[in-house]
Amino acid sequence: MPPLKKMSSKARGKHPRRTRRHKTDNGMRRFSMHAFDERDASRLAKLTAERADFPAFSLVGPANVAQLDPETVAKRYLAQALQSRTVPSFTVPKPDNITSEFRSLGTETVPLTRTTIVKFRQTLGQIPVYGSLVTVELDGANNLVSLSSSLGEPKGVSSVARIAPANAVKAVEKYPGFKKQLANVVPQLMYYFDKAASKWRLVFFFEDVPVTPKRGDKVKPVPEVRPAPEAKPVPEYMDYVVDAHTGKVVAEVPRTPNMASTVEQAQDGLNQARPIRVEIAGAKKILQDTSVNVQTFDFEFHDPSVNRDQLPGKAIDRPPNPWAPSAVSAHANTVEVAEFLRNVLGRNNIDNKGGAINGSINCVVAAETKVAKEWLNASWNGDQMVYGQRQDGTSLSVNLDVVGHEIFHGVTRATARLEYAFESGALNESYSDIFGVIIANFHKRNTLKWNWQLAAGMSLDGKALRNFRDPALHKQPTHMRDYVQVLLKDDWGGVHTNSGIHNKAAYNFLTSIDSAGNLVFKPKEVAAIFYVALTQFLTRTSKFSDSRRAVILSARSFFRKLPRTQLAVKLDAIEKSFSAVGISQ
């Protein structure tokens, strides 16, 4: 990534009218319009008037659009917008005269906004464009609410691979670093923008390759909560990108950031009584809550990086022993996050299909500690949570914000799949931080009284790991002009450092005050807007500016039924929250 150029104070002071079509250093051309953006009202009115003459709509008639399935309607809106002169800035990329096509990624109903989202991926000659996304949002009557896109234009790149997939596999096998398990990974041909070389390539893309340290390597697993400056961290999975013309590996990107029942009261790791639901199996009770598909295990101080095949570990049951406080914390906090997903965000667990949410306590990564049975870290390993503990036995799972942080890495992996490197990786970290803090404070309606620390008491010096109100307390930048440019080997491009900028924008958002001195947003509203932005409008290579655009699109949809003056107040607060930290659109 090229160095970030600092603007002059004069340039920073002026903010011209936003441009709807522009390029960023991830190779993508952006576009967005929203039915509840006054600046888009005239063009949307013209599009509506044109539909009577557009074949795909005239054949069924405007009155019958509501009866069609959302995907069919979305395809027609997309086709019309691309062909209409009313939207001259939204065009089909035709690199080397190859017309883009759009492959459906599926339809999702979003209860929070009462809209339906249909997503498409750009393809050129049946070859997908990595990081591309078109989102068409519809209301209950299939009227167009918003349309946004991130499209690539890989000019001058031959669509014919010069190496066989088998040779690409060999290139990954030989690539230095980790031991790779490629037996069940099928490479996919894609167009890929190489940010380091600032050029498009035809590549074989290897997704979710399980990796382990080579014997004798002194490496560390990905620290999802805190950076590890002493050595390059190792994730559980990696994506590999092989140039389909030269056979060289051009990129490696970490994929993972680092029965009958009864309810009992048990002491957690903070000596607080917590209600926990457990399953009854004969004469035993198991630390499992089938109502939300959560179970907690004991890994008995084994290394989750070296002994991954032994996860999740031993099921925790009783009698004879009482429930361990660390197990109670992990279990109760995970259930609380699962219930937040369901009751506040309308999401059915991490995968949105009710899949299991497992966690293992008593984990120790030997390469990351010199003290027996101590590992001051926690991570989402791509399949489950693993929790370390302090020397006194206090598990990192005692912090609800830590548990929320890790689970939201799983949500991100299941939705936007933000790359875990550089600015996209910092955005990945920030979204987990945001939801960790929101979940931990959600019971307090007044955000001005929230605890803005993340993982309080869990750092090596007994302090918090991050602070939303003042990221600088933990050596994080608070403005884009101070964005830290570091190498990939340094915390994957500074993902835990630069996340402070986006965190500060979220703090501004959550604490926005109107002219009467009242909070502009309720916590539930902010949670909904960030959630929809993450799951519906962001893609693998999204940056901070893309998050701003996604948040504004989400807010317009969420608040679209408010009076115009009230909507303007909320949108202005969001714009100012991002602008204050230099995240521009």
RODO-2510 file (C-alpha; in nm, 4 decimals, decimal comma):
residues 585
     n   res          X          Y          Z
     1     m     0,0000     0,0000     0,0000
     2     p     0,1499     0,3400    -0,0970
     3     p     0,2215     0,5920     0,1788
     4     l    -0,0757     0,7999     0,2867
     5     k    -0,0197     1,1571     0,1750
     6     k    -0,1082     1,4199     0,4299
     7     m    -0,3316     1,6994     0,3024
     8     s    -0,2570     2,0609     0,3703
     9     s    -0,4694     2,2336     0,6303
    10     k    -0,6278     2,4332     0,3463
    11     a    -0,7241     2,1181     0,1606
    12     r    -0,8599     1,9580     0,4757
    13     g    -1,0818     2,2539     0,5409
    14     k    -1,2793     2,2200     0,2170
    15     h    -1,5190     1,9379     0,1460
    16     p    -1,6541     1,9504    -0,2119
    17     r    -1,9841     1,7905    -0,3043
    18     r    -1,9391     1,4147    -0,2924
    19     t    -1,8517     1,2362    -0,6132
    20     r    -2,0574     0,9309    -0,6936
    21     r    -1,8003     0,7670    -0,9173
    22     h    -1,4405     0,7369    -0,8114
    23     k    -1,1572     0,4887    -0,7760
    24     t    -0,9761     0,3799    -0,4649
    25     d    -0,6509     0,1913    -0,4268
    26     n    -0,8358    -0,1410    -0,4161
    27     g    -0,9152    -0,1024    -0,7840
    28     m    -1,2889    -0,0628    -0,7409
    29     r    -1,5226     0,1984    -0,8861
    30     r    -1,7973     0,2934    -0,6400
    31     f    -2,1550     0,4043    -0,6980
    32     s    -2,4565     0,4524    -0,4746
    33     m    -2,8006     0,6108    -0,4799
    34     h    -3,0820     0,6012    -0,2289
    35     a    -3,4519     0,6765    -0,2578
    36     f    -3,4387     0,8809     0,0620
    37     d    -3,1449     1,0961    -0,0411
    38     e    -3,2782     1,4284    -0,1697
    39     r    -2,9874     1,4505    -0,4126
    40     d    -3,1094     1,1319    -0,5811
    41     a    -3,4807     1,2169    -0,5861
    42     s    -3,4914     1,3592    -0,9385
    43     r    -3,3008     1,0752    -1,1024
    44     l    -3,5100     0,8112    -0,9246
    45     a    -3,8275     0,9892    -1,0343
    46     k    -3,7028     0,9807    -1,3936
    47     l    -3,6158     0,6113    -1,3638
    48     t    -3,9673     0,5422    -1,2370
    49     a    -4,1183     0,7330    -1,5317
    50     e    -3,8986     0,5440    -1,7777
    51     r    -4,0144     0,2018    -1,6612
    52     a    -4,3305     0,2168    -1,8684
    53     d    -4,1082     0,1954    -2,1777
    54     f    -3,8547    -0,0493    -2,0366
    55     p    -3,9478    -0,3971    -2,1700
    56     a    -3,8749    -0,5894    -1,8522
    57     f    -4,1254    -0,3732    -1,6616
    58     s    -4,3774    -0,2845    -1,9329
    59     l    -4,4603    -0,6506    -1,9920
    60     v    -4,5815    -0,7018    -1,6358
    61     g    -4,7043    -0,3513    -1,5622
    62     p    -4,6082    -0,1341    -1,2610
    63     a    -4,8949    -0,2661    -1,0520
    64     n    -4,7701    -0,6230    -1,0794
    65     v    -4,4103    -0,5581    -0,9753
    66     a    -4,4987    -0,6312    -0,6127
    67     q    -4,6075    -0,9808    -0,7132
    68     l    -4,2707    -1,0770    -0,8628
    69     d    -3,9957    -1,2415    -0,6611
    70     p    -3,7354    -0,9930    -0,5273
    71     e    -3,4443    -1,1355    -0,7269
    72     t    -3,6292    -1,0946    -1,0564
    73     v    -3,7251    -0,7363    -0,9707
    74     a    -3,3725    -0,6538    -0,8533
    75     k    -3,2246    -0,7806    -1,1811
    76     r    -3,4642    -0,5556    -1,3733
    77     y    -3,3837    -0,2489    -1,1638
    78     l    -3,0144    -0,3177    -1,2138
    79     a    -3,0504    -0,3644    -1,5892
    80     q    -3,2567    -0,0476    -1,6242
    81     a    -3,0139     0,1662    -1,4213
    82     l    -2,7214     0,0408    -1,6296
    83     q    -2,8969     0,1215    -1,9578
    84     s    -3,0617     0,4507    -1,8600
    85     r    -2,9094     0,7856    -1,9520
    86     t    -3,0627     0,9167    -1,6316
    87     v    -2,7753     0,7583    -1,4382
    88     p    -2,4741     0,8299    -1,6612
    89     s    -2,2230     0,7580    -1,3842
    90     f    -2,3496     0,4009    -1,3375
    91     t    -2,2210     0,1982    -1,6306
    92     v    -2,1205    -0,1557    -1,7130
    93     p    -1,7428    -0,1965    -1,7098
    94     k    -1,6309    -0,3358    -2,0472
    95     p    -1,2584    -0,4015    -2,0184
    96     d    -1,1259    -0,5106    -2,3561
    97     n    -1,4878    -0,5178    -2,4840
    98     i    -1,5873    -0,7958    -2,2432
    99     t    -1,9294    -0,7105    -2,1000
   100     s    -1,9816    -0,7498    -1,7281
   101     e    -2,2498    -0,9861    -1,6104
   102     f    -2,3933    -1,0148    -1,2630
   103     r    -2,4313    -1,3434    -1,0786
   104     s    -2,6833    -1,3567    -0,7959
   105     l    -2,5434    -1,4198    -0,4480
   106     g    -2,8886    -1,4649    -0,2983
   107     t    -3,1689    -1,2728    -0,1309
   108     e    -3,1972    -1,1787     0,2345
   109     t    -3,4794    -1,0151     0,4254
   110     v    -3,3480    -0,7613     0,6770
   111     p    -3,5957    -0,7207     0,9649
   112     l    -3,4113    -0,4186     1,1051
   113     t    -3,4827    -0,2042     0,7989
   114     r    -3,7897    -0,3966     0,6791
   115     t    -3,6268    -0,4264     0,3414
   116     t    -3,5072    -0,7079     0,1172
   117     i    -3,1473    -0,7173    -0,0049
   118     v    -3,0453    -0,8879    -0,3293
   119     k    -2,6703    -0,9134    -0,3909
   120     f    -2,4812    -0,9750    -0,7155
   121     r    -2,1178    -1,0435    -0,7998
   122     q    -1,9593    -0,9039    -1,1151
   123     t    -1,8221    -1,1539    -1,3662
   124     l    -1,6350    -1,1071    -1,6927
   125     g    -1,6640    -1,3989    -1,9315
   126     q    -1,7890    -1,6124    -1,6393
   127     i    -1,4810    -1,5208    -1,4337
   128     p    -1,5665    -1,3474    -1,1007
   129     v    -1,4105    -1,0139    -1,0078
   130     y    -1,2654    -1,0400    -0,6570
   131     g    -1,4170    -0,7883    -0,4153
   132     s    -1,7001    -0,6855    -0,6485
   133     l    -2,0519    -0,6396    -0,5128
   134     v    -2,3816    -0,4935    -0,6290
   135     t    -2,6510    -0,4476    -0,3651
   136     v    -3,0125    -0,3813    -0,4634
   137     e    -3,2431    -0,2944    -0,1750
   138     l    -3,6232    -0,3243    -0,2032
   139     d    -3,9152    -0,2343     0,0227
   140     g    -4,2146    -0,4567     0,0961
   141     a    -4,3804    -0,3691    -0,2354
   142     n    -4,0593    -0,4325    -0,4332
   143     n    -3,9987    -0,0598    -0,4842
   144     l    -3,6326     0,0364    -0,5243
   145     v    -3,4888     0,1720    -0,1968
   146     s    -3,1179     0,1814    -0,2796
   147     l    -2,8619     0,0613    -0,5299
   148     s    -2,4906     0,0495    -0,4592
   149     s    -2,1946    -0,1122    -0,6276
   150     s    -1,8226    -0,1816    -0,6183
   151     l    -1,7105    -0,2818    -0,9675
   152     g    -1,3738    -0,3585    -1,1215
   153     e    -1,2356    -0,2971    -1,4701
   154     p    -0,9364    -0,5280    -1,5287
   155     k    -0,8128    -0,3928    -1,8617
   156     g    -0,5351    -0,5595    -2,0564
   157     v    -0,5532    -0,8863    -1,8645
   158     s    -0,5823    -1,2036    -2,0694
   159     s    -0,8686    -1,4268    -1,9576
   160     v    -0,6745    -1,7411    -2,0506
   161     a    -0,4695    -1,9049    -1,7775
   162     r    -0,1201    -2,0073    -1,8828
   163     i    -0,0686    -2,2519    -1,5990
   164     a    -0,2782    -2,5473    -1,4893
   165     p    -0,4574    -2,5462    -1,1521
   166     a    -0,2270    -2,8278    -1,0407
   167     n     0,0736    -2,6000    -1,0919
   168     a    -0,0948    -2,3309    -0,8871
   169     v    -0,1398    -2,5831    -0,6062
   170     k     0,2316    -2,6649    -0,6219
   171     a     0,3179    -2,2947    -0,6053
   172     v     0,1182    -2,2568    -0,2845
   173     e     0,2706    -2,5725    -0,1373
   174     k     0,6208    -2,4397    -0,2008
   175     y     0,5468    -2,0886    -0,0810
   176     p     0,7461    -2,0220     0,2373
   177     g     0,5851    -1,9697     0,5736
   178     f     0,3254    -2,2186     0,6869
   179     k     0,2379    -2,5794     0,6398
   180     k    -0,0730    -2,5850     0,4206
   181     q    -0,3525    -2,8390     0,4010
   182     l    -0,4655    -2,8168     0,0376
   183     a    -0,6360    -3,1540    -0,0087
   184     n    -0,9909    -3,0159     0,0086
   185     v    -0,9284    -2,6675    -0,1328
   186     v    -1,0291    -2,6089    -0,4962
   187     p    -0,8660    -2,3023    -0,6594
   188     q    -1,1012    -2,0636    -0,8393
   189     l    -1,0101    -1,8488    -1,1376
   190     m    -1,0699    -1,4770    -1,0632
   191     y    -0,9733    -1,1267    -1,1621
   192     y    -0,7831    -0,9825    -0,8673
   193     f    -0,6496    -0,6320    -0,8028
   194     d    -0,2953    -0,6585    -0,6674
   195     k    -0,2732    -0,3558    -0,4367
   196     a     0,1023    -0,3892    -0,3904
   197     a     0,1674    -0,3697    -0,7659
   198     s    -0,1401    -0,1518    -0,8353
   199     k    -0,2526    -0,3728    -1,1234
   200     w    -0,5179    -0,6274    -1,2132
   201     r    -0,4256    -0,9926    -1,2566
   202     l    -0,5916    -1,3158    -1,3591
   203     v    -0,5326    -1,5457    -1,0633
   204     f    -0,6089    -1,8792    -0,9084
   205     f    -0,7647    -1,7965    -0,5732
   206     f    -0,7295    -2,0420    -0,2830
   207     e    -0,9823    -1,9629    -0,0091
   208     d    -0,9715    -2,0770     0,3535
   209     v    -0,6564    -2,2865     0,3383
   210     p    -0,5929    -2,4436     0,6822
   211     v    -0,2385    -2,3591     0,7934
   212     t    -0,0207    -2,4635     1,0841
   213     p     0,3300    -2,3603     1,1942
   214     k     0,6088    -2,5660     1,0457
   215     r     0,7931    -2,7773     1,2979
   216     g     1,0402    -2,5672     1,4920
   217     d     0,8869    -2,2335     1,3950
   218     k     0,8417    -1,9847     1,6784
   219     v     0,5182    -1,8215     1,5696
   220     k     0,1953    -1,7050     1,7229
   221     p    -0,1709    -1,7486     1,6366
   222     v    -0,3687    -1,4446     1,5305
   223     p    -0,4369    -1,2301     1,8383
   224     e    -0,7876    -1,1037     1,7881
   225     v    -0,7880    -0,8889     2,0990
   226     r    -0,4353    -0,7524     2,1152
   227     p    -0,1398    -0,7276     1,8782
   228     a     0,1700    -0,9377     1,9259
   229     p     0,4734    -0,7279     1,8347
   230     e     0,7304    -0,9921     1,9218
   231     a     0,6607    -1,2241     1,6275
   232     k     0,4518    -1,2480     1,3141
   233     p     0,1110    -1,3914     1,4105
   234     v    -0,0249    -1,7021     1,2419
   235     p    -0,3938    -1,7424     1,1608
   236     e    -0,5801    -2,0704     1,1392
   237     y    -0,6650    -2,0128     0,7717
   238     m    -0,5043    -1,8225     0,4850
   239     d    -0,6153    -1,7166     0,1382
   240     y    -0,3514    -1,7558    -0,1351
   241     v    -0,3458    -1,5767    -0,4685
   242     v    -0,1453    -1,7249    -0,7578
   243     d    -0,0958    -1,5351    -1,0846
   244     a    -0,2541    -1,7574    -1,3515
   245     h    -0,0044    -1,6330    -1,6116
   246     t     0,3261    -1,6484    -1,4238
   247     g     0,2537    -1,9134    -1,1599
   248     k     0,3846    -1,6919    -0,8793
   249     v     0,2140    -1,6413    -0,5443
   250     v     0,1322    -1,2691    -0,5420
   251     a    -0,0538    -1,2466    -0,2120
   252     e    -0,1306    -1,4322     0,1075
   253     v    -0,4030    -1,2928     0,3284
   254     p    -0,5011    -1,4144     0,6769
   255     r    -0,8590    -1,5340     0,6717
   256     t    -0,9263    -1,5637     1,0446
   257     p    -0,8585    -1,2915     1,2849
   258     n    -0,7234    -1,4151     1,5283
   259     m    -3,2148    -3,2941     2,5588
   260     a    -3,3934    -3,1662     2,8815
   261     s    -3,2625    -2,8523     3,0369
   262     t    -3,2645    -2,6540     3,3584
   263     v    -3,1561    -2,3082     3,4748
   264     e    -2,9106    -2,2756     3,7618
   265     q    -2,7366    -1,9914     3,9427
   266     a    -2,3561    -2,0080     3,9395
   267     q    -2,0646    -1,7778     4,0240
   268     d    -1,8710    -1,6415     3,7279
   269     g    -1,5100    -1,5249     3,7115
   270     l    -1,6042    -1,1854     3,8539
   271     n    -1,7792    -1,3427     4,1554
   272     q    -2,1188    -1,2501     4,0213
   273     a    -2,4161    -1,4848     4,0267
   274     r    -2,5225    -1,5687     3,6716
   275     p    -2,8205    -1,7721     3,5536
   276     i    -2,7058    -2,0463     3,3150
   277     r    -2,9130    -2,2991     3,1242
   278     v    -2,7639    -2,6497     3,1260
   279     e    -2,8695    -2,9774     2,9704
   280     i    -2,9603    -3,2823     3,1800
   281     a    -2,8103    -3,6089     3,0577
   282     g    -2,8950    -3,8891     3,2955
   283     a    -2,7313    -3,8190     3,6301
   284     k    -2,5176    -3,5375     3,4871
   285     k    -2,5680    -3,1799     3,3809
   286     i    -2,3765    -3,0492     3,0780
   287     l    -2,2737    -2,6876     3,0217
   288     q    -2,4835    -2,6568     2,7089
   289     d    -2,7771    -2,4311     2,6176
   290     t    -2,9645    -2,5864     2,3271
   291     s    -3,2104    -2,2964     2,3113
   292     v    -2,9370    -2,0892     2,1428
   293     n    -2,7046    -2,3794     2,0440
   294     v    -2,4187    -2,2752     2,2741
   295     q    -2,1778    -2,5113     2,4487
   296     t    -1,8637    -2,4499     2,6535
   297     f    -1,5675    -2,6887     2,6731
   298     d    -1,2459    -2,7278     2,8716
   299     f    -0,9268    -2,7559     2,6653
   300     e    -0,7296    -2,8408     2,9789
   301     f    -0,4411    -2,5998     2,9060
   302     h    -0,3543    -2,7529     2,5690
   303     d    -0,2360    -2,5403     2,2779
   304     p    -0,5248    -2,4610     2,0363
   305     s    -0,2757    -2,3728     1,7645
   306     v    -0,0720    -2,6945     1,7804
   307     n    -0,3556    -2,9263     1,8852
   308     r    -0,6337    -2,7814     1,6727
   309     d    -0,7632    -3,1283     1,5820
   310     q    -0,8432    -3,1849     1,9521
   311     l    -1,0743    -2,8834     1,9804
   312     p    -1,3204    -2,8073     2,1279
   313     g    -1,1952    -3,0311     2,4101
   314     k    -1,3708    -3,1941     2,7030
   315     a    -1,7405    -3,1288     2,7595
   316     i    -1,7917    -2,9609     3,0982
   317     d    -2,0323    -3,1411     3,3279
   318     r    -2,1189    -3,1992     3,6925
   319     p    -2,1274    -3,3626     3,9414
   320     p    -1,8864    -3,4196     4,1054
   321     n    -1,7201    -3,0796     4,0664
   322     p    -1,9007    -2,7444     4,0853
   323     w    -1,9112    -2,5208     3,7777
   324     a    -1,5754    -2,3478     3,7290
   325     p    -1,6127    -1,9654     3,7387
   326     s    -1,4257    -1,9246     3,4090
   327     a    -1,6598    -2,1754     3,2439
   328     v    -1,9628    -1,9912     3,3797
   329     s    -1,8310    -1,6609     3,2398
   330     a    -1,7635    -1,8051     2,8954
   331     h    -2,0981    -1,9814     2,8831
   332     a    -2,3171    -1,7006     3,0179
   333     n    -2,1485    -1,4325     2,8083
   334     t    -2,1730    -1,6363     2,4891
   335     v    -2,5428    -1,6938     2,5498
   336     e    -2,5868    -1,3202     2,6091
   337     v    -2,4218    -1,2417     2,2754
   338     a    -2,6287    -1,5070     2,0973
   339     e    -2,9462    -1,3562     2,2423
   340     f    -2,8315    -1,0080     2,1331
   341     l    -2,7854    -1,1398     1,7807
   342     r    -3,1342    -1,2871     1,7813
   343     n    -3,3351    -1,0304     1,9753
   344     v    -3,1675    -0,7058     1,8674
   345     l    -3,0256    -0,7800     1,5231
   346     g    -3,2561    -1,0574     1,4059
   347     r    -2,9618    -1,2881     1,3295
   348     n    -2,9802    -1,6594     1,4080
   349     n    -2,6323    -1,7181     1,5531
   350     i    -2,3049    -1,6570     1,3712
   351     d    -2,4024    -1,8308     1,0477
   352     n    -2,7641    -1,7011     1,0595
   353     k    -2,8742    -2,0625     1,0413
   354     g    -2,8714    -2,1470     1,4116
   355     g    -2,5318    -2,3171     1,3900
   356     a    -2,3410    -2,4121     1,7030
   357     i    -2,1443    -2,1460     1,8915
   358     n    -1,8734    -2,3313     2,0805
   359     g    -1,6072    -2,1948     2,3110
   360     s    -1,3119    -2,3517     2,4888
   361     i    -1,1618    -2,2225     2,8134
   362     n    -0,8169    -2,3018     2,9547
   363     c    -0,6240    -2,2567     2,6316
   364     v    -0,2516    -2,1815     2,6263
   365     v    -0,0497    -2,0949     2,3169
   366     a     0,2975    -2,1949     2,4306
   367     a     0,4762    -1,9681     2,1822
   368     e     0,3003    -1,6654     2,3264
   369     t     0,3728    -1,7035     2,6964
   370     k     0,6547    -1,7875     2,9331
   371     v     0,4292    -1,8493     3,2317
   372     a     0,2723    -2,1895     3,2853
   373     k    -0,1021    -2,2007     3,2211
   374     e    -0,1156    -1,8298     3,1316
   375     w    -0,2229    -1,6945     2,7928
   376     l    -0,3428    -1,3343     2,7865
   377     n    -0,5398    -1,3641     2,4681
   378     a    -0,8597    -1,4849     2,3091
   379     s    -0,9487    -1,5473     1,9470
   380     w    -1,2033    -1,6640     1,6951
   381     n    -1,0180    -1,9390     1,5084
   382     g    -1,2583    -1,9684     1,2177
   383     d    -1,4740    -2,2304     1,3853
   384     q    -1,5090    -2,1349     1,7511
   385     m    -1,3834    -1,9158     2,0349
   386     v    -1,0720    -2,0061     2,2327
   387     y    -0,9998    -1,8277     2,5606
   388     g    -0,6795    -1,7833     2,7534
   389     q    -0,6429    -1,6750     3,1146
   390     r    -0,4289    -1,4786     3,3565
   391     q    -0,1886    -1,6484     3,5940
   392     d    -0,4484    -1,6271     3,8705
   393     g    -0,6855    -1,8313     3,6561
   394     t    -0,9151    -1,5450     3,5522
   395     s    -1,0340    -1,6217     3,2011
   396     l    -1,0510    -1,3544     2,9329
   397     s    -1,4083    -1,4706     2,8851
   398     v    -1,5096    -1,2792     3,2004
   399     n    -1,5321    -0,9695     2,9802
   400     l    -1,8557    -0,9617     2,7836
   401     d    -1,7030    -0,7197     2,5328
   402     v    -1,4234    -0,9680     2,4565
   403     v    -1,6743    -1,2458     2,3903
   404     g    -1,8825    -1,0145     2,1716
   405     h    -1,5686    -0,9072     1,9850
   406     e    -1,4703    -1,2649     1,9020
   407     i    -1,8180    -1,3736     1,7964
   408     f    -1,8460    -1,0780     1,5620
   409     h    -1,5300    -1,1876     1,3860
   410     g    -1,7355    -1,4943     1,3029
   411     v    -2,0241    -1,2783     1,1781
   412     t    -1,7840    -1,0779     0,9602
   413     r    -1,6376    -1,3992     0,8194
   414     a    -1,9876    -1,5221     0,7343
   415     t    -2,0888    -1,1967     0,5636
   416     a    -1,8530    -0,9226     0,4397
   417     r    -1,5389    -1,1396     0,4778
   418     l    -1,3251    -0,8296     0,5222
   419     e    -0,9627    -0,9124     0,4485
   420     y    -0,7584    -0,9288     0,7682
   421     a    -0,4817    -0,6973     0,6518
   422     f    -0,4111    -0,3238     0,6284
   423     e    -0,7162    -0,0939     0,6191
   424     s    -0,9687    -0,3710     0,5498
   425     g    -0,8233    -0,5608     0,8449
   426     a    -0,8443    -0,2536     1,0696
   427     l    -1,2088    -0,2220     0,9646
   428     n    -1,2567    -0,5901     1,0489
   429     e    -1,1130    -0,5290     1,3968
   430     s    -1,3137    -0,2117     1,4472
   431     y    -1,6490    -0,3738     1,3713
   432     s    -1,5732    -0,6422     1,6310
   433     d    -1,4698    -0,3730     1,8797
   434     i    -1,7860    -0,1739     1,8085
   435     f    -2,0189    -0,4629     1,8757
   436     g    -1,8172    -0,5767     2,1763
   437     v    -1,8637    -0,2348     2,3363
   438     i    -2,2290    -0,2034     2,2323
   439     i    -2,3213    -0,5454     2,3715
   440     a    -2,1364    -0,4863     2,7000
   441     n    -2,3123    -0,1517     2,7557
   442     f    -2,6453    -0,2212     2,5905
   443     h    -2,8366    -0,2179     2,9180
   444     k    -2,7486     0,1523     2,9635
   445     r    -2,9715     0,3787     2,7550
   446     n    -2,7507     0,6844     2,8108
   447     t    -2,4404     0,6286     2,5980
   448     l    -2,2667     0,9215     2,7692
   449     k    -2,2343     0,6958     3,0736
   450     w    -2,0964     0,3952     2,8885
   451     n    -1,7670     0,2245     2,9681
   452     w    -1,5642     0,2914     2,6533
   453     q    -1,2768     0,0588     2,7435
   454     l    -1,2330    -0,2727     2,5697
   455     a    -1,1164    -0,5725     2,7762
   456     a    -1,0592    -0,3718     3,0931
   457     g    -0,7940    -0,5271     3,3179
   458     m    -0,6777    -0,7815     3,0626
   459     s    -0,3582    -0,6296     2,9236
   460     l    -0,0138    -0,7203     3,0527
   461     d    -0,0113    -0,4111     3,2742
   462     g    -0,3608    -0,4797     3,4057
   463     k    -0,5235    -0,2024     3,2028
   464     a    -0,7676    -0,2081     2,9111
   465     l    -0,6589    -0,2946     2,5579
   466     r    -0,8361    -0,0125     2,3752
   467     n    -1,0454     0,2946     2,4496
   468     f    -1,3109     0,4359     2,2161
   469     r    -1,3283     0,7784     2,3785
   470     d    -0,9517     0,8278     2,3552
   471     p    -0,7744     0,5707     2,1328
   472     a    -0,4455     0,7560     2,1863
   473     l    -0,4329     0,6182     2,5417
   474     h    -0,3347     0,2887     2,3816
   475     k    -0,1136     0,4349     2,1077
   476     q    -0,3837     0,4284     1,8409
   477     p    -0,4327     0,7125     1,5903
   478     t    -0,7549     0,9125     1,6094
   479     h    -0,7503     1,0721     1,2628
   480     m    -0,6735     0,9582     0,9079
   481     r    -0,3873     1,2070     0,8831
   482     d    -0,2116     0,9945     1,1477
   483     y    -0,2870     0,6578     0,9836
   484     v     0,0109     0,4330     1,0576
   485     q     0,1741     0,2759     0,7536
   486     v     0,3436    -0,0511     0,8508
   487     l     0,4392    -0,3704     0,6739
   488     l     0,2175    -0,6742     0,6495
   489     k     0,4426    -0,8610     0,8919
   490     d     0,3713    -0,6006     1,1618
   491     d     0,0322    -0,7018     1,2990
   492     w    -0,0956    -0,7662     0,9442
   493     g    -0,0440    -0,4064     0,8433
   494     g    -0,1469    -0,2499     1,1746
   495     v    -0,4985    -0,3896     1,2047
   496     h    -0,5085    -0,3406     1,5833
   497     t    -0,3519     0,0041     1,5599
   498     n    -0,5443     0,1829     1,2851
   499     s    -0,8772     0,0422     1,4017
   500     g    -0,8732     0,3275     1,6556
   501     i    -0,9682     0,5765     1,3830
   502     h    -1,2892     0,3957     1,2922
   503     n    -1,3569     0,3245     1,6606
   504     k    -1,3407     0,6970     1,7331
   505     a    -1,5927     0,7607     1,4530
   506     a    -1,8238     0,5052     1,6153
   507     y    -1,7817     0,6800     1,9524
   508     n    -1,8747     1,0101     1,7892
   509     f    -2,1770     0,8424     1,6334
   510     l    -2,2973     0,6878     1,9592
   511     t    -2,2552     1,0091     2,1592
   512     s    -2,3931     1,2583     1,9043
   513     i    -2,5923     1,5399     2,0646
   514     d    -2,8581     1,7510     1,8895
   515     s    -2,9139     2,1256     1,9241
   516     a    -3,1342     2,0672     2,2300
   517     g    -2,8634     1,8688     2,4089
   518     n    -3,0292     1,5300     2,3587
   519     l    -2,8688     1,2143     2,2255
   520     v    -2,9429     1,1782     1,8551
   521     f    -2,9419     0,7965     1,8525
   522     k    -3,0592     0,5107     2,0677
   523     p    -2,8085     0,2239     2,1125
   524     k    -3,0409    -0,0149     1,9275
   525     e    -3,0478     0,2181     1,6273
   526     v    -2,6700     0,2409     1,6090
   527     a    -2,6357    -0,1373     1,6440
   528     a    -2,8856    -0,1902     1,3635
   529     i    -2,7158     0,0571     1,1285
   530     f    -2,3640    -0,0805     1,1799
   531     y    -2,4939    -0,4365     1,1473
   532     v    -2,6721    -0,3721     0,8172
   533     a    -2,3682    -0,1820     0,6881
   534     l    -2,1368    -0,4732     0,7713
   535     t    -2,3545    -0,7582     0,6476
   536     q    -2,5151    -0,5997     0,3398
   537     f    -2,2926    -0,3273     0,1936
   538     l    -1,9289    -0,4129     0,2703
   539     t    -1,7081    -0,6494     0,0773
   540     r    -1,3659    -0,8102     0,1161
   541     t    -1,1582    -0,5071     0,0193
   542     s    -1,3718    -0,2338     0,1796
   543     k    -1,1969     0,0585     0,3478
   544     f    -1,2973     0,3162     0,6088
   545     s    -1,4543     0,5393     0,3423
   546     d    -1,6627     0,2426     0,2237
   547     s    -1,7838     0,1927     0,5794
   548     r    -1,8956     0,5565     0,5933
   549     r    -2,0878     0,5098     0,2687
   550     a    -2,2398     0,1827     0,3936
   551     v    -2,3436     0,3329     0,7274
   552     i    -2,5154     0,6251     0,5554
   553     l    -2,6985     0,3917     0,3144
   554     s    -2,8105     0,1788     0,6102
   555     a    -2,9264     0,4831     0,8051
   556     r    -3,1306     0,6137     0,5122
   557     s    -3,3089     0,2791     0,4907
   558     f    -3,3548     0,2418     0,8654
   559     f    -3,4875     0,5946     0,9196
   560     r    -3,6630     0,6374     0,5831
   561     k    -4,0089     0,6833     0,7377
   562     l    -3,9041     0,9721     0,9634
   563     p    -4,0040     1,3295     0,8778
   564     r    -3,7490     1,4952     0,6521
   565     t    -3,6171     1,7302     0,9217
   566     q    -3,5582     1,4461     1,1696
   567     l    -3,3861     1,2352     0,9055
   568     a    -3,1596     1,5275     0,8182
   569     v    -3,0502     1,5658     1,1819
   570     k    -2,9526     1,2000     1,2062
   571     l    -2,7698     1,1910     0,8740
   572     d    -2,5843     1,5115     0,9579
   573     a    -2,4703     1,3583     1,2886
   574     i    -2,3368     1,0503     1,1092
   575     e    -2,1558     1,2588     0,8466
   576     k    -1,9915     1,4700     1,1186
   577     s    -1,8927     1,1595     1,3194
   578     f    -1,6844     1,0269     1,0297
   579     s    -1,5601     1,3636     0,9052
   580     a    -1,4264     1,4468     1,2527
   581     v    -1,1712     1,1653     1,2191
   582     g    -1,0893     1,2370     0,8553
   583     i    -1,2914     0,9510     0,7043
   584     s    -1,4294     1,1233     0,3970
   585     q    -1,6644     1,0140     0,1236
***
